[in-house]
């Protein structure tokens, strides 16, 4: 796939070949670009997100009092306590399992907390509104103990479940975005192709559009890996792809591959 990347970037004439490549190869190329992006995303997660989660779980293990949830009720041997994240000072939590009365937004504002755990509910402040998770509906479920061992288990699950799921999700989203934007550029290429005299079918234009997004895809991967955003990339990315689309059409002009034949009509009854 590396030669295809180089050809997509530096050899407009190669777009003649791209226009007629088999569908599995086009799918493999989209997957390869997505893997490059996911590699950059994985590096960014490893360098910036993972350390934050590691320190957060270490904080939970050492600071959170043991909590027991049983019959829709939360109990704890600790007195009411206020916890503040060691790095994000605005993230503060109040734990008062002796309180059964509802917690109002004014209460949370007065306490300067983003979350409040009472005897029967968890209150979470989100952009001026408070979302309530009613724990009293738990009924007589099996009791659950949240302690340091629980947070260590959650930490391990992030390594084996959350991070792989995150990367897989973005892999699928990135591949889908390549396909979707390929449709947009191919539709525009129907007009541009007629003006350039390329005479290509829609699917051939879509394959050209897929490769025309190579430069923008690599820049998006670089933007993800860098500790700072590339200025103006959100606007430059479609312009770069459109420019390569035009170069691809010019490269396919002249000795253009024949348009794919339409399916044969069924015989008359």
N, C-alpha and C positions, 0 to 999 in steps of 0.2 A: 504493500500500500504506500510505502514511502515514495517510490517513483511516481505514483499517481499524484501524490501531494505536490511534488516538485513540478510535474507537468502541468498541474492545475494552476500553479503560481507563475510559471515562467514560459510555458509553451502553449500559446493559444491554438496552434494547429492540432494539439492533442485532443481538443474538444470534439473533433470529428470522430475520434475513436470512442470518446466517452459517450457520444450520442447513441451508439449502437451496442454498448456493452451489455451483457446479460443482466437481467434483473437481480440475481443473487449477488453479482459483483457490486452493483449499485448499493444494495442493502449492506454488504460487507464494508463498503467505503463509508457509508453513513455511520455504521457501528464503530469503525476505526476512529473517525473524527470524534465520536461521542466518548470513546475510551480515552483519547487525548485530553478532552475536557475534564473527564472524571479523574484522570490522573492529577491534573492541576488542582481540581477541587479537593481531592484527597490530601494533597500536600498542604493546601490552605487549612483544611480541617485539622490535620495533624499538628501544624505549627501554631494555630491560633485558637481553635475551638476545643481541642482535646485538653490542653493544659487548664483551661477555665473550668471544664467539667470535672477534671481530676481534683482541682482545689476545692470546688464546690462540694463534691461528695466527701472529701476529707473534712470539710467544715461541718457537714451534716453529721458525720460519724462522731465527731468530738463535741458538738454543741447541742444537737437535738436531744431532748429528754425522751426516754422510752415512752411510747404511746401504745395503748391497748384499745382496739376497736372491737366491741362486742355488743350484739343486740341493738345496733344503731346508736351506740353511745361510746364516746371517747373518754378514756380515763388516763391519768398520769400521776405518778407520785411526786412530780416536781410542782412547785408553786407556779403561779402565773409568771411567764417569762417572755421577754422580748429579745428576739434574735436579729442581728444585723449582719448581712453578708460582708465578709472582710474586704472585698474589692468593690462591690457595687453597693455603696452606702444607702442608696435609695431603696434597695430591696430589704425590707424589714418585715418580720413576721411576729405576731403576737400569739402566744399559746396560753389559753386560759380554759382548761377543761372543767372548771367549776362553774362556768357561766352557761346557762341554758337559754337566757333571754336573747332575742335577735340582736345582731350587731348592725348598726346603721352606718351609712356612709360618713356621717358626721363623727361617729365614734372612731372610725378608721382614720379620718383626717386629723382628729385630735391626737391620736396615738402615733400618727405619722408612720403607718404601716401599709404595706401592699397586700398583706394577707392576714387573716385572723382565723385561728382554729378554736372553736368553742366546743362545748360538750357534745353538740349534736349537728354541727355544720362547719363547712369551710367557706370562708368569704374571701373572694379575690377581687381586688380593685383593678379595673381595666379601663383606662382613658376616661375617668370620671364616673364610671358606673361600677356597681358591685355585683359580681356573679356569685350565686350561692349554690353550693353543693350540699344538698340535704343528706346527712349521714344517718338520720333517724329512720330512713326507709330501708336500712340494711336488715331490719328484722332480727331473727335469731340465727343469722349465719354463723359459721365457725369463727371463733375469735381470731383476730389478727394482731400480732405484736410487731411494732415498728421500732427497731433498735439499731445499734451500730452494725450488727450483722446484716440486717435488712438493707441498709444503705450500701454496704460492701457488695451485696448480691446485685443491687440495682446498678452499681458501678460496673460490675462485670457484664451485665446485660447490655450496657451501652457499647462495650467493646465488641460483643458478639452479635447484637441484634440492631441497635439503633444506627451505628455508623454504616454497616453494610446496607441496611434498608435506605438510609439517606442517599448513599452513592447510587444504588440501583434506581431509586426514584428519579434522581437528576439525570442518570444515563438515559432513561426512557423519555424524560421530558426534552432533553437536548436532541435526541434522535427524532422525536416527533416534531420539534421546531424546525429541524433541517428539512424534513419532508414537507411540512406545511408551507414554509417560506419558498421551497422549491416549486410548489404549486403556484404561488403568487408570481414568482419571477418567470415561470414558464408561461403563465397567462399573459404577462406583459411581453414576453418574447414572441408570442404569436404575431403581435403587431410589429415589433422590432425585427423579427425574422423575415417578415414579408418585405420590409423596407430594405433589409440587407441582401435579400435574394437567397437566403439560406434554404428556404423551402423545407423545414423540418416539421415532423409531427409533434403533437403535444408531449408524448412520452419521451421523445428524443430531447425536446426542450427541457423537460423536467430533469433528465439525467445531466444535461449541461448545467442547469441551475444548481443541482446538488454540488457539482464540483466547483461552480462559481462561488460558493459560500466558504470555500476552504480558507482563504485569507482571513475572513471575518471570524470564522470558527476558531482559528489559531489565536487571533487577537483576544477573543473572549476567554479562551483558556488562559492566556497570559494575564489578562485582567483579573481572573480569579485567583491566580497564584501570587500576584504581587501584593505587597502590604498596602498599596494605595491604588485607587481606580485610575484607569487610563482616561484622561480628560476627553469628553465628547464622544466616547466610543459608542454610546447608544444611538447617536446620530450618524456617526461615520460608518458603522457596521453595514447598514442597508445600502449606503452609497458605494462602499467598496464592493459589495456583492453585485450590485447593479452594474458597476464598471466591469467586473470580470465576466458578468453575463454578456455584456456587449462585446467584449474581447472574444468570448467563446463563440458568439454568433459569427463574428468576423472570421474566426479561425475555421468555422465550419462552412463558410461561404465558398462557392465555386464547386469543388469536388465534394459536395455535401452527400452524406449517405442517403439512400433513397428512403422516402417516408414509409413507415410501416403500413402494410396493406390492411384495409378494413376487413373485419370478419366477413366471410362469405354468407350471403343471404340464404336462408333455408329454401329448399326446392318447393315450388308451388304444389299445393295439394291436387 
